[in-house]
Each structure stands twice: as structure tokens, then as C-alpha cells.
Amino acid sequence: MLITGCQTSQTGTNLIELMIGSALGLIILSALAAFYADTARQTGNGLEQARLNHDIHTVLYIITRDIRRAGYRATQPGVMKVSDNPFDTPENALRVGEYRGEKTDSCITFSYDLNNDHQMGVGSIRVTGTPYSNSNQERFGFRLRQGRVQMRTGGKQFDCNSGSWQSVTEPALTITLLRFTLTEDCLHLPGRGSACIPSTHPRVVRKVNVQLEGHLAKNPRIAAALTESVHIRNHLHHPAHH
């Protein structure tokens, strides 16, 4: 009697199939790695953008808060004339200009009665370490110079090219635009449409529009731009600089 056995065939994974599977696995891993890398990059850029926005907002806040006080003097009713304000004389009044070689209208200078003594004080301060109240510096200013925002800290000469100035922005931040636009309107005119002339002694209402733009020094694509208008609280009562 002839007995025949059952034969079973077994097939394994050949080399070509292994290579194809490995290649597909590498493609998937590469895609996942690229996805996670792009996500991490976007997250990093988002954090840097948020930090830049915060820094730009902070600098603009410092500038506008100080400008708003331009021309302020502590008064004594019935003793001092409003028109005798030393902080609104032509040499101390709010003015717009620029440091030599920088963009037009990228500097502003102004003064106010910091220590409420009714008099103009000329001294020097340090931005860090010494409070304003311990100095006699009452002439202020902000300017753009070499990609930095600088604040005036002292000096006898009061203009955008003289005196002592200190940067208030970090090297990691490059400021590309700082522009001050001053507008003035006269009140109490003799009649509608009248020109603002010295003999009428009108009140002059002032507004400063501040534009600030900058980017990260290491990545110019991460940039921010802000604009804010500042209404000067203290009106001019004599158009001495018109």
C-alpha cells in the first residue's frame, strides 16, 4: 500500500520585500520628523514674536507716557501766570527733529516740572540705579540712533545731537522706524477760520503721533509695528515757537 503524505509550502519574506518595507518606514519616520521639526520651529517663532510684541509695546508705553507730561508745571493759583511757564519757552518746549544721519522726525525733546518746584532744572540722571526724583534733570527726549531707541539723560545743550543719551532697547531688538508727528490746533481765536497769531495769545492744543517698528536682530522676518497718538495734557498759552 502506497501512502502519500500532505506537502505544505511555506513562503518567507524575501530581501526585496524587506528593503521596500524599510524604505517605507524611513519615509514615514522622515515625514514625522519634519512635521515635529516644523511644529517646534513655528512654536519657537510664535514665542519670539510674542516677546517682540511685548518689547515693542513696552518701549512705546515708556515714550508716550513721558511725552504726555510735556510742558507740565506745578502752579500756584493767583501767584504765577500761566504764560510764564519756563517749560514752554522756545528752548524747552516740545520739538521734533532727528539725530544727524538718522531718519527725519525720529527724535523728540520736551521738558516738564519733575520735582514740582516751579523752576526749570538742568542736571543728569541714570536710566537705571538712580530714581528721577533724586536728580534735577527736567529736559527729556527720545531718539533713534543706529537701530536703538535712546532716552536723554542729561547735558547742558538741549537738542537731538547734544547731551547724554542711553539706549532703552536691547541689542537683540533692531528698531527700523521711530517717527514723531506733531500737530497743533489753536483755540480761543478771534473768529472762525482765523489764523493762529501771537497777538491773540490763543491756547495751542498739541498731539503727537508716534510710530515704532522693529524686528529681531537675528531674524528680520519676526517684526512688529505699532502706532499711538498722544494728546499733550498741558496746552501752550503763547505761540512763542510758531
C-alpha atoms as one frame of an Amber mdcrd trajectory, in Angstrom:
protein
   0.000   0.000   0.000   1.299   3.328  -1.040   0.930   6.099   1.432   1.357
   9.654   0.198   1.905  12.479   2.705   0.495  16.020   2.508   3.006  18.612
   1.473   2.691  22.224   2.684   4.507  25.098   1.115   5.890  27.921   3.320
   6.944  31.246   1.885   9.124  33.711   3.848   9.833  37.399   3.371  12.430
  37.872   0.758  15.140  40.568   0.689  13.313  42.849  -1.750  10.217  42.975
   0.453  12.346  43.796   3.476  14.037  46.623   1.609  10.700  48.037   0.437
   9.259  47.858   3.960  12.331  49.538   5.432  12.180  52.285   2.824   8.513
  52.955   3.556   9.277  53.042   7.269  12.064  55.569   6.719   9.794  57.749
   4.596   7.142  57.748   7.317   9.710  58.492  10.024  11.194  61.303   7.922
   7.750  62.823   7.405   7.009  62.637  11.128  10.384  64.149  11.980   9.812
  67.013   9.514   6.339  67.575  10.951   7.602  67.774  14.523  10.548  69.957
  13.487   8.205  72.369  11.677   5.867  72.410  14.670   8.775  73.153  17.010
  10.007  75.902  14.683   6.588  77.501  14.483   6.221  77.298  18.243   9.636
  78.912  18.683   8.781  81.658  16.191   5.494  82.237  17.983   7.260  82.690
  21.298   9.805  85.054  19.742   7.015  87.034  18.075   5.181  87.325  21.390
   8.333  88.540  23.104   8.996  91.064  20.345   5.428  92.380  20.567   5.823
  92.766  24.328   9.123  94.643  23.961   7.740  96.988  21.298   4.643  97.696
  23.400   6.809  98.408  26.455   9.068 100.854  24.612   6.088 102.651  23.093
   4.436 102.885  26.519   7.556 104.443  28.043   7.767 107.001  25.237   4.103
 108.017  25.166   3.725 108.161  28.941   6.597 110.650  29.184   5.585 112.774
  26.197   2.111 113.202  27.667   3.608 115.286  30.506   5.356 117.785  28.221
   5.018 121.365  29.426   3.688 120.491  32.889   4.484 122.929  35.721   3.233
 122.834  39.276   1.254 126.048  39.653   0.319 128.343  42.486  -3.073 129.900
  41.646  -3.063 133.685  41.893   0.745 133.805  42.145   2.047 132.538  38.799
   0.967 133.496  35.317   0.193 130.636  33.001   2.103 132.399  30.236   5.299
 132.429  32.354   5.755 128.657  32.183   9.522 128.027  31.752   8.789 124.556
  30.354   7.055 126.071  27.322   9.681 128.591  26.281  11.104 128.095  22.759
  14.259 126.402  24.058  12.357 123.999  26.350   9.087 123.382  24.506   8.268
 120.128  22.782  10.122 119.871  19.468  10.589 117.219  16.783  13.824 116.643
  14.885  16.399 113.954  14.275  19.938 112.922  15.135  22.311 113.704  12.298
  22.224 110.976   9.691  19.075 109.337  11.047  15.572 109.363   9.547  13.580
 112.597   9.580  11.458 113.287  12.695  12.981 110.356  14.604  13.744 112.448
  17.704  11.626 114.403  20.154  12.656 116.695  23.021  10.465 118.195  25.742
  10.515 119.262  29.384   8.281 119.232  32.439   8.360 120.064  36.149   9.506
 116.736  37.548  10.076 117.794  41.158   7.198 120.323  41.326   9.451 123.250
  42.276   8.031 125.529  39.512  11.528 126.026  38.053  13.483 124.516  35.195
  16.200 122.158  36.413  19.152 121.080  34.313  21.098 118.078  35.523  21.758
 114.462  34.675  20.293 111.092  35.550  20.979 107.418  35.037  18.313 105.278
  33.424  18.995 102.502  35.929  20.034 102.788  39.549  19.025 106.380  40.240
  15.374 107.439  40.519  14.307 110.574  38.675  13.268 112.177  41.968  16.901
 112.255  43.125  18.047 114.363  40.176  17.410 117.796  38.744  17.029 116.637
  35.146  13.857 118.105  33.651  14.744 118.111  29.960  13.821 114.848  28.301
  13.854 113.258  24.903  13.800 110.105  22.815  15.628 109.457  19.583  16.548
 106.774  17.081  20.239 106.049  16.649  21.857 103.043  14.977  18.801 100.830
  15.361  18.251 101.656  19.040  15.785 103.850  20.904  17.690 106.177  23.207
  16.474 108.363  26.080  18.051 111.669  27.039  19.761 111.551  30.444  21.382
 114.973  30.763  23.535 117.703  29.283  23.552 121.485  29.003  22.764 121.625
  25.295  19.156 120.653  24.657  18.755 119.160  21.192  18.824 115.827  19.410
  22.568 115.944  18.724  23.849 117.022  22.139  23.789 115.862  25.736  23.906
 112.373  27.223  21.674 109.595  25.898  21.260 105.959  26.898  19.670 103.087
  24.979  16.388 101.726  26.300  16.205  98.836  23.803  18.329  95.686  23.849
  20.808  94.625  21.124  18.525  91.681  20.299  15.939  94.182  19.004  16.580
  96.318  15.908  14.408  99.422  15.586  13.797 100.267  11.948  11.426 103.201
  12.375  10.763 105.783  15.066   8.758 108.749  13.850   7.126 111.612  15.734
   4.443 113.717  14.052   3.407 116.863  15.931   0.104 118.568  15.175  -1.096
 121.783  16.805  -4.505 123.442  16.840  -5.302 126.886  18.186  -8.273 127.583
  20.445  -9.853 130.870  21.524  -9.307 132.503  18.135 -10.948 135.890  17.353
 -13.221 134.322  14.753 -13.925 131.214  12.747 -11.112 130.470  10.338  -8.732
 132.948  11.948  -5.030 132.229  11.780  -3.065 131.372  14.899  -1.162 134.609
  15.508   0.920 135.669  18.543  -1.125 138.769  19.339  -4.219 136.735  20.151
  -2.437 134.546  22.729  -4.604 131.505  21.994  -4.289 128.163  23.671  -2.474
 125.672  21.484  -3.647 122.057  21.721  -0.944 119.580  20.746  -0.964 115.952
  19.685   1.973 113.682  18.880   1.606 110.599  16.729   4.315 108.010  17.468
   5.245 105.238  15.014   7.528 102.442  16.163   8.696  99.477  14.094  11.337
  96.841  14.760  12.431  93.252  14.260  14.627  90.662  15.924  18.260  91.263
  15.091  18.828  87.571  14.385  15.614  87.098  12.379  14.274  90.147  10.481
  11.191  88.162   9.448   9.925  88.389  13.033   8.818  92.017  13.097   6.262
  94.296  14.738   4.853  97.775  14.115   2.783  99.972  16.420   1.286 103.455
  16.272  -0.164 105.554  19.070  -1.403 109.125  19.347  -0.613 111.154  22.454
  -2.679 114.179  23.456  -0.466 116.540  25.428  -2.228 117.347  28.674  -0.773
 120.839  29.032  -1.754 123.384  26.405   0.541 126.130  25.204  -0.761 129.537
  26.240   1.539 131.504  23.971   2.572 130.530  20.454   6.174 131.577  21.042
   7.573 128.924  18.713   5.090 129.439  15.858
